[in-house]
Amino acid sequence: MGITFKASVIQSSPVLFDLEATLDKVESLVSQCRGSELILFPEAFVSAYPRGLSFGTVVGNRTEEGRLLWQKYWDSSIAEGDSVCDRLGKIAKRAKAFIAIGVNEKDTVSGTLYCSIFYYSPEGDLIGKHRKIKPTAQERVIWGEDDGTTLSTFDTQVGKIGGLICWENYMPMARMAMYQKGVQIYLAPTADSRESWQSTMKHIALEGRCYVLASNQFVTKDMYPKDILDTGELDNQPEVMSRGGSVVIDPLGEVVAGPLCNKEGVLTAEIKLDRVTQAKLDFDPIGHYHRPDLFNLTVKNMPATLVVKQKSENS
């Protein structure tokens, strides 16, 4: 028998723009995933995906109010190695699980924010991160672009883990970069709740012959802080601003959990790595179906797969 384990996908909202309350919620949600060895949170869960907000920007002009909102957003974000980062590690250690969580990562030297995934081991170590390589549309105002050095994958005791954030998953070469690393459990935290996203997730599972775990927030307008609602900027937004759509799909494109829509919740699925091997009987995107004599993808700056060794109880 090959490796079999439980994985959980969180569909929830942070306490928007409130860092400490969001961390408390992360801890509570993880406690609901007992027995899971891998837990995935949505994009920008710490501490907000700023849907509907402009930060006072138009071409050629910025407002003072927008700068103050940016400060609020910055203050609810996380930096690698800070106390928030350490607390997330302690949550992973208590759960004895790998945790992948979407964060707004602040670079305290450059002053740039990145949309990132932080990866934690069951021992509580931050084993790596991935920064979004191409923010979409208005996201480019608030998030910087990665240089490829965090296109990370991890070879763990539960399989090879990696993934991309939201519309990075529409970038064929970015997906191929993941496949070339032999990813078996493909993580796709997102803010896209459209029905078409389900088709994208099924396509990636079939194309990559891997499990796909997709996690999204469920957010209603009344979850925003009162001072933001009072600006009127969200008046034209629907009451349900993100309906979710979290899902788990197997390597032959079959849905094994979800999609979960219009409510918060946790999806838990059994992952059987033998299923990845079986799916490659007739198609392998980096093997006999790849035609390396014709095609070659070179990715600048991409790091090698990190081998994450399980520590013994006495180490």
SELUM-541131 format. One line per 10 residues: for each residue y, x negated, z negated of C-alpha. Coordinates in nm, 4 decimals, padded with zeros to 6 digits. Each point is the difference from the previous one (the first is absolute). Layout:
<sites>
Y/X/Z  ...;
</sites>
This chain:
<sites>
00.0000/00.0000/00.0000  00.3498/-00.1200/00.0826  00.3089/00.0229/-00.2170  00.0878/00.3537/-00.1082  00.2945/00.0875/-00.2229  00.2591/00.2667/-00.0742  00.3568/-00.0157/00.1266  00.2892/00.2268/-00.0941  00.3089/00.0939/00.1993  00.3013/00.1240/-00.1976;
00.2212/00.2763/00.1371  00.2946/00.0463/-00.2286  00.3684/-00.0755/-00.0360  00.1706/-00.2605/-00.2133  00.2682/00.1049/-00.2436  00.2590/-00.0585/00.2666  00.2383/-00.2905/-00.0688  -00.1324/-00.0317/-00.3583  -00.1958/-00.3227/-00.0360  -00.1336/00.0351/-00.3543;
-00.1042/00.3624/00.0425  -00.1705/-00.0879/00.3284  -00.2020/-00.2738/-00.1695  -00.1099/00.2493/-00.2645  -00.1111/00.2327/00.2786  -00.1901/-00.2799/00.1759  -00.1872/-00.0654/-00.3228  -00.0841/00.3685/-00.0395  -00.1192/00.0342/00.3592  -00.2205/-00.3086/-00.0220;
-00.1630/00.1453/-00.3123  -00.1179/00.2911/00.2173  -00.1959/-00.2389/00.2248  -00.2758/-00.0977/-00.2431  -00.2878/-00.1710/00.1758  00.2034/-00.0906/00.3087  00.0053/-00.3672/00.0957  00.2864/00.0354/00.2486  00.3108/00.2157/-00.0496  00.2676/00.0507/00.2664;
00.3531/00.1299/-00.0633  00.2474/00.1213/00.2675  00.2742/-00.1903/00.1755  00.3049/-00.0835/-00.2142  -00.1486/00.1609/-00.3108  00.2025/-00.2288/-00.2263  00.2364/00.1739/-00.0197  00.0996/00.2110/00.2993  -00.0303/00.0491/00.3729  00.3645/00.1013/00.0612;
-00.0698/00.2812/00.2424  00.3128/00.1837/00.1139  00.2494/-00.2571/-00.1309  00.2496/-00.1951/00.2100  00.1388/-00.2352/-00.2673  00.3420/00.0811/00.1423  -00.0642/-00.1816/00.3266  00.1085/00.0796/00.3513  00.0603/-00.2454/00.2835  00.3095/-00.1988/-00.0924;
00.0502/00.1370/-00.3510  -00.1494/00.0048/-00.3518  00.1201/00.2000/-00.3010  00.0476/-00.1016/-00.3615  -00.2254/00.2887/-00.1048  -00.2725/-00.1382/00.2247  00.0297/-00.3432/-00.1595  -00.0384/00.1534/-00.3446  -00.3125/00.1872/00.1130  -00.1337/-00.3269/00.1422;
00.0509/-00.1537/-00.3450  -00.1993/00.2851/-00.1541  -00.2775/-00.0589/00.2512  00.0012/-00.3756/-00.0619  -00.0195/00.0536/-00.3760  -00.3114/00.2166/00.0390  -00.1772/-00.2646/00.2098  -00.2347/-00.2872/-00.0905  00.0024/-00.3777/00.0434  -00.3094/-00.2178/00.0212;
-00.0654/-00.1523/-00.3422  00.2340/00.2253/-00.1993  -00.1019/00.2130/-00.2990  -00.0678/00.3027/00.2214  -00.2307/-00.2073/00.2186  -00.1807/-00.1196/-00.3138  -00.0357/00.3526/-00.1362  -00.1665/00.1177/00.3203  -00.2452/-00.2868/-00.0380  -00.0845/00.1126/-00.3522;
-00.0652/00.3519/00.1310  -00.2444/-00.1409/00.2579  -00.1716/-00.2096/-00.2657  -00.0501/00.2984/-00.2320  -00.1408/00.2004/00.2902  -00.2197/-00.2939/00.1117  00.0919/00.0916/00.3564  00.1758/-00.1395/00.3036  00.3358/00.1770/00.0297  00.2107/00.0032/00.3170;
00.3391/00.1593/-00.0600  00.3033/00.0552/00.2199  00.3150/-00.1487/-00.1504  00.3608/-00.0660/00.0856  00.0002/-00.3764/-00.0454  00.3289/-00.1699/-00.0735  00.0626/-00.3609/00.0907  00.2386/-00.1026/-00.2757  00.1137/-00.3100/00.1913  00.0892/00.1566/00.3349;
00.0824/00.3477/-00.1312  -00.2331/00.1562/00.2591  -00.2371/00.2886/-00.0699  -00.3428/00.0144/00.1643  -00.2444/00.2871/00.0331  -00.3134/-00.1661/-00.1358  -00.3541/00.0495/-00.1225  -00.0878/-00.1925/-00.3164  -00.3703/-00.0740/-00.0475  -00.1465/-00.0431/-00.3485;
-00.3487/-00.1141/-00.0967  -00.2186/00.1577/-00.2720  00.0983/-00.2974/-00.2162  00.3647/00.1013/00.0270  00.1111/-00.2773/00.2341  00.2494/00.0591/00.2804  -00.2219/-00.1404/00.2751  00.2431/00.0585/00.2847  00.2366/00.2332/00.1779  00.0937/00.1317/00.3405;
00.3574/00.0617/00.1104  00.0609/00.2477/00.2810  00.0658/-00.1935/00.3202  00.2073/00.2711/00.1709  00.1848/00.2711/-00.1929  00.0493/00.3149/00.2068  00.3362/00.1444/00.1087  00.2383/00.0440/-00.2976  -00.2441/-00.1919/-00.2228  00.1419/-00.3136/00.1607;
00.3219/00.0495/-00.1967  -00.1786/-00.0359/-00.3345  -00.3067/-00.2203/00.0683  -00.0339/-00.3449/00.1504  -00.2761/-00.1157/00.2382  -00.2919/-00.2209/-00.0980  -00.0583/-00.3224/00.1952  -00.3785/00.0416/00.0234  -00.0809/-00.2144/-00.3029  -00.1129/00.3083/-00.1940;
-00.2364/00.1532/00.2564  -00.2527/-00.0317/-00.2789  -00.3711/00.0741/-00.0283  -00.2313/-00.0520/-00.2961  -00.3717/-00.0726/-00.0091  -00.1118/00.1643/-00.3252  -00.3174/00.1099/-00.1733  00.0511/00.3488/00.1474  00.0650/-00.1197/00.3563  00.2794/-00.1317/00.2188;
00.3224/00.1874/-00.0764  00.3238/00.0059/00.1994  00.2400/00.2394/00.1610  00.3381/00.0938/00.1391  00.2836/00.2226/-00.1158  00.0938/00.3274/00.1718  00.1078/-00.0487/00.3630  -00.1182/-00.3604/00.0078  -00.3263/00.1814/00.0732  00.1393/00.0972/00.3409;
00.0334/-00.3695/00.0916  -00.3169/-00.0891/00.1970  00.0292/-00.3738/-00.0566  00.0590/00.0432/-00.3734  -00.3172/00.2074/-00.0213  -00.1879/-00.2603/00.2020  00.1200/-00.2673/-00.2394  -00.1712/00.1934/-00.2794  -00.3188/00.0427/00.2019  -00.0102/-00.3717/00.0791;
-00.0157/-00.0627/-00.3741  -00.3122/00.2168/-00.0225  00.1602/00.2758/-00.2064  -00.2564/00.2518/-00.1285  00.2244/00.2130/-00.2212  00.3266/00.0655/00.1781  00.2863/00.1263/-00.2194  00.2795/00.2077/00.1503  00.2618/00.1088/-00.2547  00.2551/00.2121/00.1825;
00.2913/00.2420/-00.0114  -00.1183/00.1881/00.3111  -00.1328/00.3472/-00.0824  -00.0247/00.1351/00.3546  -00.3282/00.1408/00.1295  00.0023/-00.2687/00.2698  -00.0372/-00.2642/-00.2715  -00.3532/00.1267/-00.0615  -00.0844/-00.0786/00.3614  00.1417/-00.3506/-00.0423;
-00.2144/-00.0638/-00.3069  -00.3145/00.1194/00.1787  00.0832/-00.2181/00.2987  00.0384/-00.3104/-00.2191  -00.3325/00.0679/-00.1727  -00.1727/00.0326/00.3374  00.1858/-00.2908/00.1583  -00.0437/-00.2383/-00.2922  -00.3435/00.1260/-00.1049  00.1261/-00.0042/-00.3581;
00.0667/00.2402/-00.2835  00.3589/00.1246/00.0024  00.1692/00.1018/-00.3244  00.3369/00.1689/00.0606  00.2290/00.0911/-00.2884  00.3239/00.1985/00.0089  00.2386/00.1489/-00.2531  00.0382/00.3700/-00.0714  00.3735/00.0487/-00.0584  00.2208/00.3047/-00.0449;
00.3782/-00.0048/00.0123  00.0370/00.0967/-00.3650  -00.1695/-00.3272/-00.0996  00.3148/-00.1929/00.0957  00.2450/-00.0945/-00.2774  00.2754/00.2526/-00.0574  00.2771/-00.2438/00.0895  -00.1527/-00.0451/00.3450  -00.0537/00.3737/00.0503  00.3626/00.0615/-00.1021;
00.1255/-00.2093/00.2925  -00.1230/00.2685/00.2394  -00.1602/-00.2578/00.2263  -00.3397/00.1680/-00.0327  00.1247/00.3570/00.0531  -00.1485/00.0213/00.3492  -00.3356/-00.1462/-00.1036  -00.3041/00.2292/-00.0483  -00.1158/00.0780/-00.3523  -00.3270/-00.1852/00.0617;
00.1208/-00.3356/00.1271  -00.3450/-00.1562/00.0341  -00.3154/00.2120/-00.0001  -00.2353/-00.2973/-00.0361  -00.3057/-00.0160/00.2218  -00.1918/-00.2741/-00.1828  -00.3474/-00.0502/00.1427  -00.3094/-00.2236/00.0029  -00.1815/-00.0514/00.3312  -00.3243/-00.1844/00.0674;
-00.0594/-00.2607/00.2769  -00.1202/00.2649/00.2456  00.3121/00.2112/-00.0420  -00.1491/00.2588/-00.2362  00.2203/00.1298/-00.2815  -00.1711/-00.0597/-00.3346  00.2839/00.1150/-00.2279  00.3102/00.2070/00.0679  00.2362/00.0391/00.1635  00.1891/00.1117/-00.3098;
00.3158/00.1981/00.0759  00.2764/00.1803/-00.1879  -00.0939/-00.1185/-00.3477  -00.0515/-00.3054/-00.2140  -00.3513/-00.1243/-00.0603  -00.2550/-00.2799/00.0153  -00.2601/-00.0381/00.2742  -00.3128/-00.1938/-00.0959  -00.2608/-00.1049/00.2559  -00.3152/-00.2070/00.0065;
00.0390/-00.3058/00.2215  -00.3205/-00.1376/00.1535  00.0597/-00.3334/00.1706  -00.3270/00.0289/00.1921  00.1731/00.2799/00.1888  00.2419/-00.2587/00.1425  -00.2905/-00.2035/00.1376  -00.1721/00.3072/00.1412  00.3168/00.1103/00.1787  00.0120/-00.3315/00.1868;
-00.3259/00.0673/00.1811  00.1900/00.1223/00.3046  00.3571/-00.1222/-00.0489  00.1633/-00.2979/-00.1685  00.3677/-00.0694/00.0688  -00.0327/-00.3730/-00.0704  -00.3623/-00.0471/00.1121  -00.1972/00.0921/00.3090  00.2593/00.2607/00.1041  00.2928/-00.2386/-00.0301;
-00.0396/-00.2150/00.3166  00.1519/-00.3184/-00.1492  -00.0383/-00.1598/00.3416  00.2780/00.2351/00.1147  00.2066/00.0757/-00.3089  00.1359/-00.2054/-00.2865  00.2419/00.0973/-00.2779  00.1935/-00.2730/-00.1788  00.1871/00.1027/-00.3148  00.2729/-00.2306/-00.1282;
00.0103/-00.0806/-00.3717  -00.2930/00.2247/-00.0931  -00.1749/-00.1240/-00.3153  -00.3733/-00.0584/-00.0258  -00.2126/00.2621/-00.1709  00.0126/-00.0544/-00.3748  -00.3430/-00.0124/-00.1632  00.0250/00.1813/-00.3340  -00.2829/-00.1061/-00.2266  -00.1049/00.2306/-00.2807;
00.0467/-00.1633/-00.3372  -00.2779/00.0136/-00.2565  00.0506/00.1815/-00.3299  00.0171/-00.3365/-00.1800  00.2376/-00.1766/00.2399;
</sites>
